[in-house]
Amino acid sequence: MTHPASKPSRQDNAVSKPDPRAEIVLAVSEALAHPSGAPADLDSILDRSGYSKEDILSAFKSVDELIVAIAEHKASLISQPLVRRARPGTVDDARETLIAFGRVAWEEYSTTLVRFVRMMMTEGARNPALKKRVHEAGQAIVTLKLREFLSAANERGILSISDAQLYAEQLLGLLREPLYQALMLTPAMSLEAPAADRVRASIESFIHGCGSTRSMKR
């Protein structure tokens, strides 16, 4: 006896149904990362993404909500290596996790976030509340995840971190180098080729500094 195929549950349908908000965030992120043109205004970025303001407003309450969602998406992407291995067991664990984190951050700071920051210079100037929300949803979250990782490494005696917030800000400052250079130079300097080596060197120097501090305390 054959049985009719069971109908997919409502939950299955919900899982398979694409999320229009997520699709828009990804499309706009890709438009921000586009290598040519480097549009700095929101209208040009939306035009390149294939979505209109009407499309945005049908999925988000406002354009501001889209901008905050992009900041959240980027923070989640950059923080993933730290979240996957939140409590390192050895110095090598800490080193490799920070290198993986650094490479993702470096790539974002040299592509998408360059244009995102340029856009925010315009949007944030006339909307201080949006600028604050973007900071809290983006940079502040990345700093928090890095601070938590460094605190865990310190608690386990892997690294010597006297002030996790300060160390997190210092390391992020090193990794933001391509963002600073791209914002100051026209056209932006290409930093893709040596990126892996430069990130590793920065992390190695950071790890060495933490180890040296630990040795001095003994």
FIDO-749807 format. One record per residue: x, y, z of N, C-alpha, C in turn; residue number from 1; residue in one letter. Coordinates in nm, 4 decimals. Each point is the difference from the previous one (the first is absolute). Last residue first. Example, Ala and Ser with C-alpha at 12.3 -4.5 7.8 and 13.67 -1.06 7.14 Angstrom:
# residues 2
DOTI        n.u        n.v        n.w       ca.u       ca.v       ca.w        c.u        c.v        c.w   num   residu
DOTI     1.2850    -0.2250     0.7080     0.0820     0.1190     0.0060    -0.0770     0.1090     0.0730     2        S
DOTI     0.0290    -0.5720    -0.0070    -0.0890     0.1190     0.0000     0.0900     0.1200     0.0000     1        A
END
This chain:
# residues 218
DOTI        n.u        n.v        n.w       ca.u       ca.v       ca.w        c.u        c.v        c.w   num   residu
DOTI     5.5956     3.7330     3.7199     0.0383    -0.1202     0.0762     0.1119     0.0312     0.0965   218        R
DOTI    -0.1829     0.3085    -0.3253    -0.0762    -0.0062     0.1256     0.0409    -0.1163     0.0848   217        K
DOTI     0.1823     0.0790    -0.4366     0.0473     0.1035     0.0917    -0.0703    -0.0069     0.1348   216        M
DOTI    -0.1344    -0.2839    -0.3591     0.1304    -0.0405     0.0513     0.0507     0.0992     0.1048   215        S
DOTI    -0.4001     0.0994    -0.2326    -0.0204    -0.1118     0.0934     0.1308    -0.0416     0.0633   214        R
DOTI     0.0106     0.3222    -0.3366    -0.0600     0.0559     0.1202    -0.0184    -0.1075     0.1059   213        T
DOTI     0.1442    -0.1319    -0.4218     0.1068     0.0717     0.0683    -0.0502     0.0596     0.1308   212        S
DOTI    -0.3110    -0.2081    -0.2852     0.0873    -0.0989     0.0626     0.1112     0.0664     0.0786   211        G
DOTI    -0.2871     0.2710    -0.2560    -0.0743    -0.0563     0.1131     0.0867    -0.1018     0.0752   210        C
DOTI     0.1776     0.1833    -0.3921    -0.0121     0.1027     0.1024    -0.0723    -0.0500     0.1235   209        G
DOTI     0.0257    -0.2784    -0.3785     0.1319     0.0113     0.0639    -0.0043     0.1025     0.1128   208        H
DOTI    -0.3802    -0.0442    -0.2704     0.0155    -0.1172     0.0873     0.1323     0.0084     0.0768   207        I
DOTI    -0.0745     0.3295    -0.3270    -0.0942     0.0167     0.1107     0.0151    -0.1134     0.1016   206        F
DOTI     0.2440    -0.0255    -0.3981     0.0530     0.1069     0.0838    -0.0876     0.0213     0.1228   205        S
DOTI    -0.1517    -0.3021    -0.3220     0.1193    -0.0547     0.0663     0.0604     0.1042     0.0942   204        E
DOTI    -0.3554     0.1360    -0.2722    -0.0466    -0.0884     0.1066     0.1183    -0.0579     0.0768   203        I
DOTI     0.0950     0.2668    -0.3764    -0.0632     0.0820     0.1039    -0.0430    -0.0860     0.1181   202        S
DOTI     0.1715    -0.2169    -0.3795     0.1055     0.0730     0.0692    -0.0572     0.0846     0.1134   201        A
DOTI    -0.3024    -0.2267    -0.2828     0.0734    -0.0944     0.0857     0.1089     0.0721     0.0798   200        R
DOTI    -0.2324     0.2531    -0.3183    -0.0878    -0.0365     0.1117     0.0737    -0.0923     0.0956   199        V
DOTI     0.2185     0.1134    -0.3940    -0.0061     0.1153     0.0896    -0.0890    -0.0293     0.1202   198        R
DOTI     0.0376    -0.3239    -0.3443     0.1268     0.0155     0.0717    -0.0061     0.1126     0.1008   197        D
DOTI    -0.3742    -0.0672    -0.2802     0.0160    -0.1141     0.0908     0.1274     0.0126     0.0825   196        A
DOTI    -0.0853     0.3337    -0.3388    -0.0923     0.0040     0.1138     0.0241    -0.1123     0.0993   195        A
DOTI     0.2175     0.1542    -0.4388     0.0727    -0.0297     0.1236    -0.0908    -0.0141     0.1219   194        P
DOTI    -0.2042     0.0708    -0.4423     0.1079    -0.0978    -0.0116     0.0687    -0.0305     0.1328   193        A
DOTI    -0.3528     0.3412    -0.0488    -0.0451    -0.1381     0.0033     0.1164    -0.0988     0.0041   192        E
DOTI    -0.0581     0.5071    -0.0102     0.0742    -0.0666     0.1067    -0.0283    -0.1501     0.0031   191        L
DOTI    -0.0406     0.4953    -0.3089    -0.0292    -0.1427     0.0001     0.0883    -0.0706     0.1027   190        S
DOTI    -0.1825     0.5269     0.0095     0.1145    -0.0879    -0.0239    -0.0431    -0.1460     0.0028   189        M
DOTI    -0.3270     0.4143    -0.1473     0.0447    -0.0769     0.1164     0.1148    -0.0925    -0.0379   188        A
DOTI    -0.0516     0.4459    -0.2908    -0.0837    -0.1133     0.0371     0.0583    -0.0797     0.1164   187        P
DOTI     0.0447     0.3323     0.1584    -0.0882    -0.0060    -0.1166     0.0837    -0.0210    -0.1244   186        T
DOTI     0.0233    -0.0307     0.5930     0.0618    -0.0021    -0.1325    -0.1045    -0.0084    -0.1099   185        L
DOTI    -0.1130     0.0028     0.4715     0.0887     0.1152    -0.0206     0.0552     0.0079    -0.1415   184        M
DOTI    -0.2817    -0.3589     0.1566    -0.0770     0.1229     0.0172     0.0846     0.1243    -0.0294   183        L
DOTI     0.1985    -0.4308    -0.0103    -0.0946     0.0133    -0.1115    -0.0812     0.1282     0.0111   182        A
DOTI     0.3005    -0.1141     0.3502     0.0723     0.0362    -0.1218    -0.0958     0.0222    -0.1167   181        Q
DOTI    -0.1803    -0.1485     0.4140     0.0555     0.1344     0.0128     0.0671     0.0438    -0.1302   180        Y
DOTI    -0.1510    -0.4416     0.0199    -0.1131     0.0927    -0.0001     0.0496     0.1437     0.0080   179        L
DOTI     0.3123    -0.3539     0.0348    -0.0463     0.0203    -0.1382    -0.1186     0.0948    -0.0090   178        P
DOTI     0.1723    -0.0997     0.4422     0.0934     0.0731    -0.0857    -0.0504     0.0171    -0.1430   177        E
DOTI    -0.1863    -0.2322     0.4126    -0.0733     0.0990    -0.0802     0.0907     0.0772    -0.0956   176        R
DOTI     0.1543    -0.3275     0.3259    -0.0681    -0.0661    -0.1107    -0.0758     0.0979    -0.0896   175        L
DOTI     0.2280     0.1472     0.3965     0.0972    -0.0565    -0.0941    -0.0686    -0.0570    -0.1237   174        L
DOTI    -0.2729     0.1548     0.3501     0.0678     0.1120    -0.0643     0.1029    -0.0469    -0.1013   173        G
DOTI    -0.2146    -0.3134     0.2730    -0.0879     0.0443    -0.1084     0.0612     0.1198    -0.0727   172        L
DOTI     0.2244    -0.1539     0.3806     0.0100    -0.0976    -0.1089    -0.0879     0.0406    -0.1172   171        L
DOTI    -0.0211     0.2662     0.3886     0.1326     0.0096    -0.0623     0.0130    -0.0954    -0.1179   170        Q
DOTI    -0.3911    -0.0156     0.2634     0.0032     0.1216    -0.0813     0.1346     0.0162    -0.0705   169        E
DOTI    -0.0471    -0.3555     0.3029    -0.0884    -0.0218    -0.1150     0.0037     0.1213    -0.0933   168        A
DOTI     0.2274     0.0292     0.4090     0.0715    -0.0881    -0.0926    -0.0841    -0.0248    -0.1258   167        Y
DOTI    -0.1993     0.2481     0.3487     0.1107     0.0743    -0.0593     0.0740    -0.0835    -0.1041   166        L
DOTI    -0.3398    -0.2098     0.2501    -0.0571     0.1026    -0.0873     0.1101     0.0765    -0.0730   165        Q
DOTI     0.1228    -0.3200     0.3294    -0.0492    -0.0627    -0.1234    -0.0583     0.1020    -0.0972   164        A
DOTI     0.3830     0.0234     0.3793    -0.1231     0.0750    -0.0265    -0.0537    -0.0474    -0.1350   163        D
DOTI     0.3736    -0.2220     0.1799    -0.0320     0.0794     0.1185    -0.1318     0.0750    -0.0140   162        S
DOTI     0.2190    -0.4603    -0.2031    -0.0787     0.1137    -0.0464    -0.0426     0.0812     0.1218   161        I
DOTI     0.3195    -0.4358    -0.1743    -0.0070     0.0939     0.1113    -0.0654     0.1282    -0.0497   160        S
DOTI    -0.0569    -0.5400    -0.1662     0.0552     0.1313    -0.0288    -0.0110     0.0862     0.1253   159        L
DOTI    -0.1077    -0.4425     0.0552     0.0607    -0.0156    -0.1321     0.0696     0.1290    -0.0424   158        I
DOTI    -0.2739    -0.1197     0.4074     0.1449     0.0136     0.0103     0.0722    -0.0156    -0.1312   157        G
DOTI    -0.4858     0.0090     0.1086     0.0618    -0.1319    -0.0113     0.1523     0.0061     0.0069   156        R
DOTI    -0.2614     0.3982     0.0093    -0.0472    -0.0819     0.1125     0.0656    -0.1373     0.0004   155        E
DOTI     0.0797     0.2909    -0.3664     0.0678     0.0469     0.1213    -0.0376    -0.0864     0.1209   154        N
DOTI    -0.2168    -0.0749    -0.4092     0.1405    -0.0406    -0.0127     0.0797     0.0408     0.1237   153        A
DOTI    -0.4458     0.1426    -0.0286     0.0041    -0.1452     0.0197     0.1435    -0.0506    -0.0077   152        A
DOTI    -0.0744     0.4507    -0.0983    -0.0228    -0.0239     0.1430     0.0074    -0.1486     0.0313   151        S
DOTI     0.0190     0.1326    -0.4492     0.1250     0.0317     0.0687    -0.0130    -0.0216     0.1507   150        L
DOTI    -0.3874    -0.0545    -0.2612     0.0984    -0.1020    -0.0363     0.1306     0.0229     0.0752   149        F
DOTI    -0.3386     0.3222     0.0448    -0.0380    -0.1235     0.0685     0.1007    -0.1109    -0.0281   148        E
DOTI     0.0532     0.4066    -0.2297     0.0295     0.0176     0.1420    -0.0329    -0.1266     0.0780   147        R
DOTI    -0.1187     0.0146    -0.4507     0.1446    -0.0111     0.0132     0.0402     0.0135     0.1470   146        L
DOTI    -0.4500     0.0654    -0.1028     0.0356    -0.1409    -0.0222     0.1502    -0.0214     0.0141   145        K
DOTI    -0.1596     0.4464     0.0293    -0.0480    -0.0804     0.1121     0.0416    -0.1457    -0.0144   144        L
DOTI     0.0859     0.2976    -0.3561     0.0899     0.0258     0.1129    -0.0390    -0.0839     0.1203   143        T
DOTI    -0.2841    -0.0148    -0.3695     0.1267    -0.0659    -0.0321     0.0991     0.0174     0.1151   142        V
DOTI    -0.4058     0.2291     0.0347    -0.0203    -0.1444     0.0150     0.1289    -0.0761    -0.0281   141        I
DOTI    -0.0080     0.4684    -0.0680    -0.0085    -0.0303     0.1437    -0.0159    -0.1491     0.0243   140        A
DOTI    -0.0020     0.1689    -0.4499     0.1313     0.0032     0.0632    -0.0044    -0.0382     0.1470   139        Q
DOTI    -0.4435    -0.0225    -0.2159     0.1154    -0.0463    -0.0756     0.1281    -0.0053     0.0795   138        G
DOTI    -0.4321     0.1558     0.1636    -0.0315    -0.1263    -0.0680     0.1201    -0.0599    -0.0712   137        A
DOTI     0.0295     0.4221     0.2250    -0.0391    -0.1003     0.0998    -0.0267    -0.1358    -0.0636   136        E
DOTI     0.0969     0.3710    -0.2821     0.1169    -0.0316     0.0830    -0.0332    -0.1117     0.0984   135        H
DOTI    -0.3499     0.1701    -0.2560     0.0910    -0.0791    -0.0834     0.1237    -0.0398     0.0792   134        V
DOTI    -0.3076     0.2895     0.2048    -0.0562    -0.1346    -0.0129     0.0916    -0.0908    -0.0809   133        R
DOTI     0.1137     0.4582     0.0378     0.0151    -0.0672     0.1292    -0.0503    -0.1443    -0.0075   132        K
DOTI    -0.0653     0.2751    -0.3755     0.1432    -0.0245     0.0180     0.0262    -0.0765     0.1290   131        K
DOTI    -0.4359     0.1517    -0.0827     0.0340    -0.1146    -0.0842     0.1466    -0.0367     0.0161   130        L
DOTI    -0.1505     0.3874     0.2119    -0.0585    -0.1171     0.0673     0.0318    -0.1267    -0.0780   129        A
DOTI     0.1215     0.4279    -0.1794     0.0892    -0.0480     0.1074    -0.0525    -0.1248     0.0703   128        P
DOTI    -0.0789     0.2400    -0.4749    -0.0803    -0.0878     0.0851     0.0886    -0.0581     0.1102   127        N
DOTI     0.1604     0.2780    -0.3556    -0.1330     0.0600     0.0169    -0.0913    -0.0835     0.0895   126        R
DOTI     0.4447    -0.1379    -0.0816     0.0152     0.1432     0.0254    -0.1355     0.0662     0.0222   125        A
DOTI     0.0439    -0.4625    -0.1290     0.0140     0.0256     0.1428     0.0107     0.1471     0.0334   124        G
DOTI    -0.0197    -0.1478    -0.4580    -0.1254    -0.0304     0.0695     0.0071     0.0372     0.1480   123        E
DOTI     0.3944     0.0564    -0.2580    -0.1075     0.0848    -0.0504    -0.1282    -0.0206     0.0787   122        T
DOTI     0.3674    -0.2615     0.1030     0.0483     0.1367     0.0182    -0.1062     0.0996    -0.0452   121        M
DOTI    -0.0583    -0.4653    -0.0700    -0.0410     0.0461     0.1317     0.0503     0.1412     0.0298   120        M
DOTI     0.1296    -0.2174    -0.4023    -0.1431     0.0267    -0.0036    -0.0470     0.0591     0.1329   119        M
DOTI     0.4409    -0.1423    -0.0262    -0.0179     0.1193    -0.0818    -0.1477     0.0377    -0.0073   118        R
DOTI     0.1049    -0.4008     0.2152     0.0413     0.1152     0.0813    -0.0164     0.1297    -0.0788   117        V
DOTI    -0.0810    -0.3976    -0.2308    -0.1018     0.0167     0.1033     0.0326     0.1224     0.0866   116        F
DOTI     0.3101    -0.1406    -0.3228    -0.1129     0.0707    -0.0618    -0.1119     0.0230     0.1002   115        R
DOTI     0.3691    -0.2427     0.1521     0.0502     0.1287    -0.0501    -0.1157     0.0818    -0.0545   114        V
DOTI    -0.0710    -0.4461     0.1394    -0.0117     0.1008     0.1044     0.0600     0.1343    -0.0394   113        L
DOTI     0.0158    -0.3881    -0.3002    -0.1355     0.0457     0.0297    -0.0035     0.1170     0.0969   112        T
DOTI     0.4612    -0.1390    -0.1090    -0.0989    -0.0063    -0.1092    -0.1319     0.0639     0.0423   111        T
DOTI     0.3922    -0.0523     0.2860     0.0594     0.0450    -0.1255    -0.0991    -0.0030    -0.1171   110        S
DOTI    -0.1054    -0.1444     0.4503     0.0478     0.1370     0.0133     0.0606     0.0531    -0.1288   109        Y
DOTI    -0.1437    -0.4538     0.0252    -0.1148     0.0900     0.0086     0.0444     0.1461     0.0065   108        E
DOTI     0.3364    -0.3283     0.0039    -0.0708    -0.0024    -0.1291    -0.1182     0.0966     0.0008   107        E
DOTI     0.2375    -0.0598     0.4020     0.0816     0.0714    -0.0989    -0.0718     0.0065    -0.1345   106        W
DOTI    -0.1964    -0.2608     0.3447    -0.0112     0.1429     0.0278     0.0751     0.0814    -0.1053   105        A
DOTI     0.0397    -0.4649    -0.0193    -0.1358     0.0405    -0.0361    -0.0153     0.1504     0.0187   104        V
DOTI     0.4060    -0.1828     0.1371    -0.0123    -0.0072    -0.1459    -0.1391     0.0430    -0.0462   103        R
DOTI     0.0934    -0.0295     0.4669     0.0687     0.1113    -0.0636    -0.0147     0.0006    -0.1511   102        G
DOTI    -0.1680    -0.3643     0.2564    -0.0788     0.1211     0.0244     0.0614     0.1177    -0.0744   101        F
DOTI     0.2435    -0.3928    -0.0036    -0.1218    -0.0179    -0.0809    -0.0900     0.1228     0.0128   100        A
DOTI     0.3779    -0.0068     0.2730     0.0404     0.0159    -0.1403    -0.1211    -0.0137    -0.0916    99        I
DOTI    -0.0629    -0.0822     0.4567     0.0188     0.1428    -0.0245     0.0449     0.0270    -0.1435    98        L
DOTI    -0.0414    -0.4482     0.1370    -0.1314     0.0639     0.0018     0.0120     0.1484    -0.0306    97        T
DOTI     0.3966    -0.2478     0.0445    -0.0697    -0.0347    -0.1242    -0.1391     0.0617    -0.0064    96        E
DOTI     0.2563     0.0667     0.3989     0.0677     0.0580    -0.1169    -0.0794    -0.0265    -0.1276    95        R
DOTI    -0.1443    -0.2006     0.4041    -0.0244     0.1441     0.0008     0.0573     0.0653    -0.1243    94        A
DOTI     0.0900    -0.4553     0.0651    -0.1429     0.0215    -0.0259    -0.0305     0.1490    -0.0120    93        D
DOTI     0.4307    -0.1170     0.1330    -0.0192    -0.0249    -0.1434    -0.1461     0.0181    -0.0390    92        D
DOTI     0.1155     0.0232     0.4540     0.0443     0.1202    -0.0698    -0.0193    -0.0162    -0.1506    91        V
DOTI    -0.3299    -0.2945     0.2841     0.1455     0.0195    -0.0027     0.0328     0.1321    -0.0684    90        T
DOTI    -0.4537    -0.1325     0.0724     0.0644    -0.0887     0.0957     0.1495     0.0188     0.0098    89        G
DOTI    -0.4595     0.3366    -0.1210     0.1191    -0.0697    -0.0508     0.0642    -0.0858     0.1084    88        P
DOTI    -0.4982     0.1962    -0.0904     0.0859    -0.0253     0.1153     0.1207    -0.0825    -0.0439    87        R
DOTI    -0.3272     0.1443    -0.3188    -0.0084     0.1082     0.0974     0.0934    -0.0191     0.1186    86        A
DOTI    -0.0873    -0.1595    -0.5021     0.0951    -0.0497     0.0996     0.0139     0.1059     0.1093    85        R
DOTI    -0.3242     0.0703    -0.3307     0.0183    -0.1441    -0.0193     0.0961    -0.0593     0.1024    84        R
DOTI    -0.0765     0.4717    -0.0187    -0.1144    -0.0703     0.0579     0.0180    -0.1505    -0.0096    83        V
DOTI     0.3173     0.2890    -0.1989     0.0068     0.0138     0.1455    -0.1110    -0.0784     0.0678    82        L
DOTI     0.0131     0.0274    -0.4771     0.1124    -0.0806     0.0517     0.0110     0.0049     0.1523    81        P
DOTI    -0.3464     0.2733    -0.2083    -0.0202    -0.1456    -0.0060     0.1189    -0.0814     0.0502    80        Q
DOTI    -0.0685     0.5008    -0.0601     0.0148    -0.0631     0.1318    -0.0058    -0.1521    -0.0029    79        S
DOTI    -0.0643     0.2843    -0.3914     0.1354     0.0201     0.0506     0.0233    -0.0780     0.1293    78        I
DOTI    -0.4347    -0.0076    -0.1882     0.0957    -0.0636    -0.0900     0.1421     0.0099     0.0557    77        L
DOTI    -0.3486     0.2264     0.2252    -0.0138    -0.1449     0.0165     0.1026    -0.0743    -0.0837    76        S
DOTI    -0.0280     0.4647    -0.0494     0.0531    -0.0328     0.1330    -0.0049    -0.1498     0.0245    75        A
DOTI    -0.1976     0.1659    -0.3926     0.1463     0.0081    -0.0074     0.0630    -0.0355     0.1343    74        K
DOTI    -0.4694     0.0234    -0.0192     0.0483    -0.1102    -0.0840     0.1522    -0.0014    -0.0054    73        H
DOTI    -0.2124     0.3605     0.2162    -0.0131    -0.1233     0.0786     0.0556    -0.1200    -0.0762    72        E
DOTI    -0.0222     0.4111    -0.2265     0.1013     0.0064     0.1051    -0.0026    -0.1257     0.0865    71        A
DOTI    -0.3358     0.0474    -0.3191     0.1289    -0.0255    -0.0669     0.1124     0.0014     0.1026    70        I
DOTI    -0.4266     0.1187     0.1504     0.0059    -0.1441    -0.0280     0.1302    -0.0367    -0.0705    69        A
DOTI    -0.0932     0.4556     0.0753     0.0334    -0.0665     0.1267     0.0122    -0.1507    -0.0214    68        V
DOTI    -0.1452     0.2495    -0.3649     0.1393     0.0344     0.0293     0.0455    -0.0668     0.1291    67        I
DOTI    -0.4545    -0.0424    -0.1221     0.0866    -0.0764    -0.0908     0.1467     0.0256     0.0335    66        L
DOTI    -0.3194     0.2523     0.2264    -0.0010    -0.1384     0.0484     0.0863    -0.0899    -0.0873    65        E
DOTI    -0.0697     0.4501    -0.1312     0.0874    -0.0074     0.1175     0.0095    -0.1433     0.0516    64        D
DOTI    -0.3049     0.1086    -0.3388     0.1342    -0.0222    -0.0530     0.0999    -0.0102     0.1152    63        V
DOTI    -0.4907    -0.1416     0.1273     0.0608     0.1197    -0.0578     0.1362    -0.0370    -0.0572    62        S
DOTI    -0.2972    -0.3313     0.1589    -0.0819     0.1144     0.0401     0.0501     0.1284    -0.0640    61        K
DOTI     0.0769    -0.4657    -0.2549     0.0468     0.0648     0.1223    -0.0922     0.1174     0.0330    60        F
DOTI    -0.0974    -0.2622    -0.3781     0.0604    -0.1026     0.0860     0.0451     0.0559     0.1345    59        A
DOTI    -0.1954     0.2711    -0.3432    -0.0939    -0.1115     0.0103     0.0524    -0.1097     0.0915    58        S
DOTI     0.2598     0.3844    -0.1087    -0.1061     0.0339     0.0942    -0.1040    -0.1105     0.0128    57        L
DOTI     0.3538    -0.0443    -0.3149     0.0548     0.0038     0.1357    -0.1113     0.0226     0.1003    56        I
DOTI    -0.1078     0.0211    -0.4555     0.0288    -0.1384     0.0403     0.0483    -0.0041     0.1447    55        D
DOTI    -0.0583     0.4215    -0.1893    -0.1306    -0.0627     0.0234     0.0169    -0.1453     0.0439    54        E
DOTI     0.3749     0.2430    -0.1347    -0.0411     0.0388     0.1346    -0.1368    -0.0594     0.0343    53        K
DOTI     0.2723    -0.2796    -0.3520    -0.0395     0.1405     0.0103    -0.0346     0.0325     0.1450    52        S
DOTI     0.3467    -0.3858    -0.2372    -0.1185     0.0282     0.0808    -0.0266     0.1497     0.0031    51        Y
DOTI     0.3829    -0.2146    -0.2064    -0.1180    -0.0489    -0.0701    -0.1292     0.0236     0.0766    50        G
DOTI     0.4832     0.1284     0.0845    -0.0466    -0.1245     0.0617    -0.1193    -0.0610    -0.0723    49        S
DOTI     0.1903     0.4260    -0.1214     0.0900    -0.1079    -0.0385    -0.0478    -0.1341     0.0560    48        R
DOTI    -0.2347     0.3871     0.1248    -0.0177    -0.0222    -0.1437     0.0866    -0.1159    -0.0476    47        D
DOTI     0.0483     0.1468     0.4435    -0.1261    -0.0726    -0.0176    -0.0241    -0.0310    -0.1470    46        L
DOTI     0.3705     0.2654     0.1018     0.0210    -0.1362     0.0504    -0.1258    -0.0838    -0.0187    45        I
DOTI    -0.0172     0.4569    -0.1054     0.0819    -0.0717    -0.0981     0.0210    -0.1448     0.0421    44        S
DOTI    -0.2300     0.2865     0.3000    -0.0797    -0.0237    -0.1213     0.0783    -0.0795    -0.1041    43        D
DOTI     0.2188     0.1441     0.4046    -0.0928    -0.1110     0.0182    -0.0780    -0.0321    -0.1265    42        L
DOTI     0.4974     0.2129    -0.0171    -0.1328     0.0424     0.0414    -0.0963    -0.1183    -0.0035    41        D
DOTI     0.4612    -0.0237    -0.1334    -0.0017     0.0321     0.1422    -0.1378     0.0422     0.0472    40        A
DOTI     0.2536    -0.3259    -0.4125    -0.0996     0.1021     0.0322    -0.0063     0.0226     0.1506    39        P
DOTI     0.3348    -0.2407    -0.3341     0.0019     0.0327     0.1426    -0.1017     0.1072     0.0370    38        A
DOTI     0.1919    -0.2036    -0.4455    -0.0963     0.1065     0.0279     0.0011     0.0485     0.1426    37        G
DOTI     0.1572    -0.5009    -0.1050     0.0076     0.1188    -0.0856    -0.1040     0.1039     0.0427    36        S
DOTI     0.0593    -0.4383     0.2222     0.1313     0.0642    -0.0121     0.0036     0.1288    -0.0800    35        P
DOTI    -0.3899    -0.2254     0.3338     0.0311     0.0067    -0.1427     0.1278     0.0795    -0.0213    34        H
DOTI    -0.2435    -0.0845     0.4222     0.1299    -0.0625    -0.0263     0.0414     0.0079    -0.1458    33        A
DOTI    -0.4246     0.1611     0.1561     0.1026     0.0754     0.0715     0.1395    -0.0518    -0.0319    32        L
DOTI    -0.3708    -0.2331    -0.1663     0.0130     0.1273    -0.0708     0.1069     0.0863     0.0653    31        A
DOTI    -0.1134    -0.4010     0.2099     0.0741    -0.0277    -0.1228     0.0209     0.1281    -0.0803    30        E
DOTI    -0.2681     0.0309     0.3802     0.1382    -0.0258     0.0397     0.0870    -0.0282    -0.1213    29        S
DOTI    -0.4601     0.0414    -0.0642     0.0594     0.1317     0.0241     0.1457    -0.0152     0.0429    28        V
DOTI    -0.2432    -0.3950    -0.0580     0.0129     0.0695    -0.1288     0.0656     0.1367     0.0178    27        A
DOTI    -0.1030    -0.2563     0.3863     0.1093    -0.0603    -0.0762     0.0229     0.0729    -0.1318    26        L
DOTI    -0.3654     0.1362     0.2646     0.1257     0.0302     0.0697     0.1188    -0.0556    -0.0779    25        V
DOTI    -0.4283    -0.1100    -0.1557     0.0311     0.1402    -0.0258     0.1325     0.0388     0.0648    24        I
DOTI    -0.1688    -0.4289     0.0835     0.0409     0.0116    -0.1401     0.0391     0.1431    -0.0346    23        E
DOTI    -0.1798    -0.0923     0.4276     0.1361    -0.0532    -0.0117     0.0509     0.0146    -0.1431    22        A
DOTI    -0.4455     0.1218     0.0820     0.0899     0.0927     0.0682     0.1456    -0.0447    -0.0153    21        R
DOTI    -0.3500    -0.2783    -0.1657     0.0275     0.1170    -0.0852     0.0940     0.0994     0.0648    20        P
DOTI    -0.0269    -0.5362     0.0554    -0.0261     0.1171     0.0827     0.0328     0.1245    -0.0818    19        D
DOTI    -0.1638    -0.5132    -0.1741     0.1080     0.0975     0.0152    -0.0435     0.1201     0.0836    18        P
DOTI    -0.1825    -0.5119     0.0456    -0.0386     0.1285    -0.0577     0.1108     0.1020     0.0200    17        K
DOTI     0.0089    -0.4477     0.1822     0.0427     0.0080    -0.1394    -0.0306     0.1345    -0.0638    16        S
DOTI    -0.1301    -0.0972     0.4516     0.1450    -0.0106    -0.0090     0.0474     0.0222    -0.1431    15        V
DOTI    -0.4601    -0.0128     0.0947     0.0584     0.1221     0.0545     0.1506    -0.0011    -0.0139    14        A
DOTI    -0.2450    -0.3816    -0.1225    -0.0213     0.1067    -0.0954     0.0645     0.1294     0.0459    13        N
DOTI     0.0035    -0.3659     0.2905     0.0912    -0.0224    -0.1121    -0.0119     0.1111    -0.1033    12        D
DOTI    -0.3014     0.0048     0.3600     0.1338     0.0359     0.0453     0.1020    -0.0174    -0.1119    11        Q
DOTI    -0.4449    -0.1372    -0.0615     0.0084     0.1448    -0.0061     0.1391     0.0467     0.0398    10        R
DOTI    -0.0257    -0.4866    -0.2076    -0.0585     0.0705     0.1139     0.0158     0.1499    -0.0183     9        S
DOTI    -0.0405    -0.3535    -0.4090     0.0996     0.0621     0.0877    -0.0694     0.0779     0.1103     8        P
DOTI    -0.2364    -0.4288    -0.2094     0.0193     0.1403    -0.0327     0.1033     0.0605     0.0940     7        K
DOTI    -0.0205    -0.5250    -0.1621    -0.0434     0.0924     0.1045     0.0299     0.1421    -0.0410     6        S
DOTI    -0.1136    -0.4100    -0.3364     0.1129     0.0711     0.0601    -0.0519     0.1004     0.1009     5        A
DOTI    -0.2771    -0.4443    -0.0971     0.0262     0.1317    -0.0594     0.1136     0.0692     0.0721     4        P
DOTI    -0.0232    -0.5326    -0.0367    -0.0521     0.1076     0.0843     0.0286     0.1333    -0.0669     3        H
DOTI    -0.0639    -0.5512    -0.1552     0.0779     0.1238    -0.0049    -0.0682     0.1059     0.0852     2        T
DOTI     0.0162    -0.5629     0.0084    -0.0843     0.1183     0.0000     0.0890     0.1250     0.0000     1        M
END
